[in-house]
Structure formats: structure tokens, C-alpha cells
Amino acid sequence: MKENQIIYYTDELNDEFSGAEITPRTIDGDYPYLHRNILWDFCSFMVQNFLSMPIKVLYSKIKFHIKYVGKEKIKPYRKNGYFFYGNHTQPFADTFIPSVGIYPKRNFFIVNPENISMKGLKHLVEMLGAIPIPGNKEAMKNFIKAITEKIEKGYSITIYPEAHIWPYYTKIRPFKEVSFEYPVKLKAPVFCFTNTYQKYGKKQNKIQIVSYIDGPFFVDETLSNKEAKKKLRDEVYKSMVERSKNSNIEYIKYVFKENS
């Protein structure tokens, strides 16, 4: 992506600008969401929280001069499992921005199947915490089991409700409440992080990511599941929209274009 580039979009919910062209594998009932193997879990833990962490920290500091605001809000929940929602604005950095911000908590990601379909990288991506969206009912059962187990173990699960990557986008795209089904089902706390793009430096000519952490938001158990999902979604969306107003530089301009 180049500075001052203009990208035209027609659909805020479905347009994708990551630039990646990967044929997704089918996630069916045979997909191993849970590895009942001590060695696998140990290797995954080492890859997630030790071997990859220096790369994550250095990249985020050098490339984006990243700053986190609101980390104190998650400290009381360091032993609790929770869901972490954020805006999707970086093809590579979004795989670790939340993990760095809440370290040393072990963090997992709900991802599209494309993310674990890259040749030679499937197992590494899985060990880094990727949990692909299931493709059928049988796979969904295993998917829910995996999410439930991770929350019960006190891990965090990151979800990008916008689903599609819009690099350097400074607003919050509308997203559905479907992904809020998980915290409602598990009665788990919810936090959100909003990555904003701001000027810094003596001449204010450099760009950095300032990530705001907000929450916790709790499931309203007096409501039906449908109503509770919508309430959580609205609370998170409102918080992210408000935080996004702190962006003060537009590295890439997005312009709506009607379909002809």
C-alpha cells in the first residue's frame, strides 16, 4: 500500500483489500480443532508466547511505533477467559497487535479458512493461535468445543467482526452481531481494541498506531440470546466508533463508488 493511495469500495460489509489470493481449504468435521497432544500444546505455547514474541514486539514498535491506551482495564481479568474484538486494518500486524497488548495472556484468533490454507505454513499458523471458521455443522460442534475450552483455561480469543481487511482505514465499518454469539453462549466478558492512526514526531510527519482498549462489557442475562448479542454488539461498536475519532491522519483514502 502506498501513501495517499485512493481505494474505491462498493460494499462496506464484503469488500476485501488485503491483496491476498489464497484458495481456502474446507473446514469439515475432520479438522483437528483440539490437539490432545502435550507436545503440540507445548510447542504452540512456545511459538505463541516466546519464540514469536520478540518479532511481534520489534515489528510493532519499529513499523508502527505502537502505543496501547487502557491496558489497566484488562489487568483484573488476567486469569479469566474473555473475547477481544478489534477493527481489521492491517494484513500482517493484526495477527499480533492484540497479543502484544495483553501479553503474557495466551491469545487465539478466529480466522477465515484462507489463513490456514497457505502451503507450508498451516501448522505454524495454527500454533500461533489461528482457529478457522467451520464449514459445516459437524465442524461447528468441534469449533465451539475448542473455543469453550480456551475460555475455560483463561485464554483470550480475538475476533475481527468487520471480517475483511481494509489497510489503514480510520473509521469503523458496520458489522453484524453474529460473532457475539460466543460470549453470550459462554457468559464471558468482552473487551475491544480500536487501532487508530495518529501523527507523531517533531514535525508530526510520521504515523503511528495508538490502540485503545475498552471494556469489560458483560452479557445481559435478563435478555434473550438474540437481544443480548445485539446489545453487546452495539456497546462494542459505539465504543470503537468513538475511539476511531482519535485518528488524525489518513494514509489511504477510501471512496465509496456505486455499482454501475
C-alpha positions as CSV (number, residue, x, y, z in Angstrom):
1,M,0.0,0.0,0.0
2,K,1.3,3.5,-0.9
3,E,0.7,6.7,1.0
4,N,-2.1,8.9,-0.5
5,Q,-3.5,6.0,-2.4
6,I,-7.2,6.0,-3.2
7,I,-9.2,2.9,-2.9
8,Y,-12.8,2.7,-4.2
9,Y,-15.3,0.5,-2.4
10,T,-18.9,-0.5,-3.1
11,D,-19.7,-2.7,-0.1
12,E,-18.6,-2.0,3.4
13,L,-19.6,-5.4,4.7
14,N,-18.0,-7.6,2.0
15,D,-15.2,-5.7,0.1
16,E,-11.7,-7.1,0.8
17,F,-8.5,-5.2,0.3
18,S,-5.8,-7.4,1.8
19,G,-4.4,-8.3,-1.6
20,A,-4.1,-12.0,-0.7
21,E,-5.4,-14.6,-3.2
22,I,-5.5,-17.9,-1.4
23,T,-7.8,-20.8,-2.2
24,P,-9.3,-21.8,1.2
25,R,-9.4,-25.4,2.4
26,T,-12.6,-26.9,3.5
27,I,-13.0,-27.0,7.3
28,D,-15.1,-30.0,8.0
29,G,-15.6,-32.5,10.8
30,D,-12.2,-34.0,10.3
31,Y,-10.4,-30.7,11.1
32,P,-8.4,-31.1,14.4
33,Y,-9.6,-28.1,16.4
34,L,-8.3,-29.7,19.6
35,H,-4.9,-31.4,19.7
36,R,-4.9,-33.9,22.5
37,N,-1.2,-33.9,22.5
38,I,1.0,-32.5,25.2
39,L,3.9,-31.9,22.8
40,W,1.7,-30.0,20.4
41,D,0.4,-27.8,23.1
42,F,3.9,-27.1,24.5
43,C,5.2,-26.3,21.0
44,S,2.2,-24.0,20.4
45,F,2.7,-22.2,23.7
46,M,6.5,-21.7,23.0
47,V,5.7,-20.4,19.4
48,Q,2.9,-18.1,20.6
49,N,4.4,-16.6,23.8
50,F,8.2,-16.9,23.4
51,L,9.7,-17.6,20.0
52,S,7.5,-15.2,18.1
53,M,7.1,-12.5,20.7
54,P,10.4,-10.6,20.0
55,I,9.4,-10.4,16.3
56,K,5.9,-9.2,17.2
57,V,7.2,-6.5,19.6
58,L,10.0,-5.3,17.4
59,Y,7.9,-5.1,14.2
60,S,5.1,-3.3,16.0
61,K,7.5,-0.8,17.6
62,I,9.7,-0.2,14.6
63,K,7.0,-0.2,11.9
64,F,4.1,1.4,13.8
65,H,5.6,3.0,16.9
66,I,2.6,1.3,18.6
67,K,1.2,2.6,21.8
68,Y,-1.5,1.0,23.9
69,V,-4.0,3.0,26.0
70,G,-6.2,1.4,28.6
71,K,-4.2,-1.8,29.4
72,E,-5.1,-1.4,33.1
73,K,-8.7,-2.3,32.2
74,I,-7.8,-5.9,31.4
75,K,-5.5,-6.5,34.4
76,P,-8.2,-7.7,36.8
77,Y,-9.1,-10.3,34.2
78,R,-5.6,-11.7,33.7
79,K,-6.8,-15.1,34.9
80,N,-10.1,-15.1,33.2
81,G,-11.0,-16.1,29.7
82,Y,-12.5,-13.3,27.6
83,F,-13.3,-12.2,24.0
84,F,-11.3,-9.4,22.4
85,Y,-12.9,-7.5,19.4
86,G,-11.0,-5.1,17.1
87,N,-11.0,-3.3,13.8
88,H,-9.3,-5.0,10.9
89,T,-6.8,-2.6,9.3
90,Q,-3.5,-4.5,8.9
91,P,-2.9,-7.7,6.8
92,F,0.1,-8.8,8.9
93,A,0.2,-6.8,12.1
94,D,-3.4,-7.6,13.1
95,T,-2.1,-11.2,13.8
96,F,-0.2,-9.9,16.8
97,I,-1.3,-6.4,17.8
98,P,-3.8,-7.8,20.4
99,S,-1.4,-10.5,21.6
100,V,1.3,-7.9,22.3
101,G,-1.1,-5.6,24.1
102,I,-2.4,-8.3,26.5
103,Y,0.9,-10.3,27.0
104,P,1.5,-12.7,28.8
105,K,-2.0,-13.9,28.4
106,R,-2.2,-16.6,25.7
107,N,-4.3,-15.3,22.8
108,F,-6.1,-17.1,20.0
109,F,-7.8,-15.8,16.8
110,I,-10.9,-16.7,15.0
111,V,-9.9,-16.6,11.3
112,N,-11.1,-17.2,7.8
113,P,-10.0,-20.6,6.4
114,E,-7.6,-18.8,4.0
115,N,-5.3,-18.1,6.9
116,I,-4.6,-21.8,7.5
117,S,-4.5,-22.7,3.8
118,M,-1.1,-21.4,2.9
119,K,1.2,-24.2,1.7
120,G,4.0,-25.0,4.2
121,L,2.6,-22.6,6.9
122,K,-0.6,-24.4,8.0
123,H,0.8,-25.9,11.2
124,L,2.8,-22.8,12.1
125,V,-0.3,-20.5,11.8
126,E,-2.3,-23.0,13.9
127,M,0.4,-23.0,16.6
128,L,0.3,-19.2,16.6
129,G,-3.3,-19.4,17.6
130,A,-5.5,-19.5,14.5
131,I,-9.0,-21.0,14.9
132,P,-10.6,-21.3,11.4
133,I,-14.3,-20.7,10.9
134,P,-16.1,-24.0,10.4
135,G,-17.6,-25.1,7.1
136,N,-20.4,-27.4,8.2
137,K,-22.4,-28.4,11.3
138,E,-20.1,-31.2,12.3
139,A,-17.1,-28.8,12.3
140,M,-19.1,-26.2,14.2
141,K,-19.5,-28.6,17.1
142,N,-15.7,-29.1,17.3
143,F,-15.2,-25.3,16.8
144,I,-17.5,-24.5,19.8
145,K,-15.7,-27.1,21.9
146,A,-12.3,-25.6,21.1
147,I,-13.5,-22.0,21.9
148,T,-15.1,-23.2,25.2
149,E,-12.0,-25.0,26.3
150,K,-9.8,-22.0,25.7
151,I,-12.1,-19.6,27.5
152,E,-12.3,-22.0,30.4
153,K,-8.5,-22.2,30.6
154,G,-8.3,-18.4,30.9
155,Y,-7.1,-17.6,27.5
156,S,-8.4,-14.7,25.3
157,I,-9.9,-15.1,21.8
158,T,-9.6,-12.3,19.3
159,I,-12.3,-11.6,16.8
160,Y,-12.3,-9.1,13.9
161,P,-16.1,-8.6,13.4
162,E,-15.6,-6.5,10.3
163,A,-14.2,-9.8,8.8
164,H,-12.4,-8.1,5.9
165,I,-9.1,-6.2,5.9
166,W,-9.1,-2.5,4.9
167,P,-5.5,-1.3,5.4
168,Y,-5.1,1.9,7.3
169,Y,-8.8,2.6,7.4
170,T,-9.6,5.1,10.1
171,K,-13.3,4.6,10.6
172,I,-15.3,1.6,11.9
173,R,-17.3,-0.4,9.3
174,P,-20.7,-1.7,10.3
175,F,-20.6,-5.3,11.5
176,K,-23.2,-7.9,12.4
177,E,-23.9,-9.3,15.8
178,V,-23.3,-12.9,14.7
179,S,-19.8,-13.1,16.2
180,F,-21.1,-12.0,19.6
181,E,-22.9,-15.4,19.9
182,Y,-19.8,-16.8,21.5
183,P,-19.5,-14.6,24.6
184,V,-23.3,-14.8,25.1
185,K,-23.2,-18.6,24.9
186,L,-20.3,-18.8,27.4
187,K,-21.2,-15.8,29.6
188,A,-17.7,-14.5,29.1
189,P,-16.5,-10.9,29.4
190,V,-15.8,-8.8,26.3
191,F,-13.2,-6.2,25.6
192,C,-12.5,-4.3,22.4
193,F,-9.4,-2.6,21.0
194,T,-9.5,0.2,18.4
195,N,-6.4,0.8,16.3
196,T,-6.2,4.4,15.3
197,Y,-3.6,6.2,13.1
198,Q,-2.0,9.3,14.5
199,K,0.8,11.7,13.7
200,Y,3.9,11.8,15.8
201,G,7.5,13.1,15.7
202,K,8.9,16.6,16.0
203,K,7.5,17.6,12.6
204,Q,4.3,15.5,13.0
205,N,5.1,13.8,9.7
206,K,5.3,10.2,10.9
207,I,2.4,7.8,11.5
208,Q,1.9,5.5,14.5
209,I,-0.8,3.2,15.7
210,V,-2.4,4.1,19.0
211,S,-4.6,1.1,20.2
212,Y,-7.3,1.9,22.7
213,I,-8.6,-0.9,24.9
214,D,-12.1,-0.6,26.3
215,G,-14.4,-2.8,28.5
216,P,-15.3,-5.0,30.1
217,F,-18.7,-5.4,28.5
218,F,-20.9,-8.1,30.1
219,V,-23.7,-10.3,28.8
220,D,-27.1,-9.1,29.9
221,E,-28.6,-12.3,31.2
222,T,-32.0,-10.7,31.6
223,L,-32.4,-10.6,27.8
224,S,-32.9,-13.3,25.2
225,N,-29.8,-14.6,23.4
226,K,-30.7,-12.6,20.3
227,E,-31.2,-9.4,22.3
228,A,-28.1,-9.9,24.4
229,K,-26.0,-10.4,21.2
230,K,-27.3,-7.2,19.7
231,K,-26.7,-5.3,23.0
232,L,-23.1,-6.4,23.2
233,R,-22.5,-5.7,19.5
234,D,-23.9,-2.1,19.9
235,E,-21.8,-1.4,23.0
236,V,-18.6,-2.5,21.3
237,Y,-19.5,-0.7,18.1
238,K,-20.3,2.5,19.9
239,S,-17.0,2.4,21.8
240,M,-14.9,1.7,18.7
241,V,-16.6,4.4,16.7
242,E,-15.9,6.9,19.5
243,R,-12.2,5.8,19.8
244,S,-11.7,5.9,16.0
245,K,-12.3,9.7,16.1
246,N,-8.8,9.9,17.5
247,S,-7.3,9.1,14.1
248,N,-5.8,12.3,12.7
249,I,-4.1,11.2,9.6
250,E,-5.5,9.4,6.5
251,Y,-2.7,7.3,5.0
252,I,-5.0,5.7,2.4
253,K,-8.3,7.4,1.3
254,Y,-11.4,5.2,0.8
255,V,-14.0,6.5,-1.5
256,F,-17.5,5.0,-2.0
257,K,-18.3,4.1,-5.6
258,E,-21.8,3.0,-6.7
259,N,-22.1,-0.1,-8.8
260,S,-22.9,0.8,-12.4
